[in-house]
Amino acid sequence: MIIGLRRLFRRGPAPEAPKTPMSENETPDGAVEPPMHHLVVDACGLTCPLPILRAKKALAQLESGQVLKVLTTDRNAVKDFQAFSRQTGNTLLLQQTVGARVLHYLERR
């Protein structure tokens, strides 16, 4: 026999989550605007490690603080760019999926 089961289940609407302030590149509808970029690398159709190698070569052309946009279709690229960012110290600003493509925004250290 179960006693006090009513205490576990709350009736009525769930409490609202506290509202967090928008980030600098978030729009009022919740979508995220991509950061301004200085150079674009189209690595669509390429598989690991080629998108990373192309990004590394392009980052060498940029000055500190400039942003690189990399387009990929490789399903493992999301994890690859996260690891690349950690290992090189370049900041991964945003990863955004648009259809079959993933857009990666890297800021040069």
N, C-alpha and C positions, 0 to 999 in steps of 0.2 A: 504494500500500500504506500502510495506517495503522498506525503503531506507537505503543504506549503508550496505547491507547484506554481500557484498564481504569482508568487513573488518574482519568479524568474522571467515571466513574460510581461512586458509593459504594454498597456493598451494605449491607443491614440497615436498621433503622428510622431515619427522619430524626431528627436531634436536636430535642429539645423547645425551643420558644421560651421565653425567660425570662418568668416570670409577673410581670405588672405589678400594682401595688396598685389596688384598686377606687377609683373616684372617689366623691365624697360622695353622689351620687344613683344609684349602680349597685347592683343587688341581687346576691346571691351567684350566681344563675344567669345573670348577664351582662346581664339586662334593665336598662334605664335608667328609673328613676322620674322622672316629671316634677316640676319644682320647684313649690313652693307659689305660687299666683298670687292676685292681688288683684282682677283685673278680666278679663272674658272678652269678646272681640269675635267674633261669628259672621259671617264673611265668605264663607261657603259659597255657591257659585253666582255670585259676583262675579268679574270678571276685572280684570286690571291696567288702571288703577292704583288701583281702588277698595279692595282689601284694604289697601294701603299707606296710603291716605288715612284709612281708618277707624282703622288702628293709630296713625297720627300724632295723630289727634284724641283717641283714648283715652289715649295716653301723656301728653298735656298735662294730663289730669285726675289723673295719679298723682304721688306724691312720689318723690324720688330714692331708688333702691334697691328700689322696689316692682316687681312682675312682672306683665306683661300676657300673657295667653294669647290667641292669634289662631287661629281655625279657618278653613282655606281648602280649596278644591277646585281652584283654578287650578293647572295643571301648572307654570307659570312662577313661582309664588309663592316657591318655595324660593330661587331665585337672586335674586328681587326683594327678599326679606327680608334676605338676606345683604348685598346692596348697600346697602339702607336702613340696616342696622346699622353698616356701615363709614362711611357718609356722615354719620350723625347722632350717632355716638358712643354710642348705646344698645347694651348688650351682648345679643347673640343667644345665649341660654343653651342652647337645645335646639330642634331641628327633628325631629319624630317623625311618621312615616307610620302612620296607622291606617286601614286599608281605603282608601277613595277620598279621605280627608281627610288634610291635613297640619296638624299642630299646631306653632305657632311660639311660643316663650317669649322675651319681650324684657324685659330689666331696664332701667328708666329710669335715665339717667345723673344 
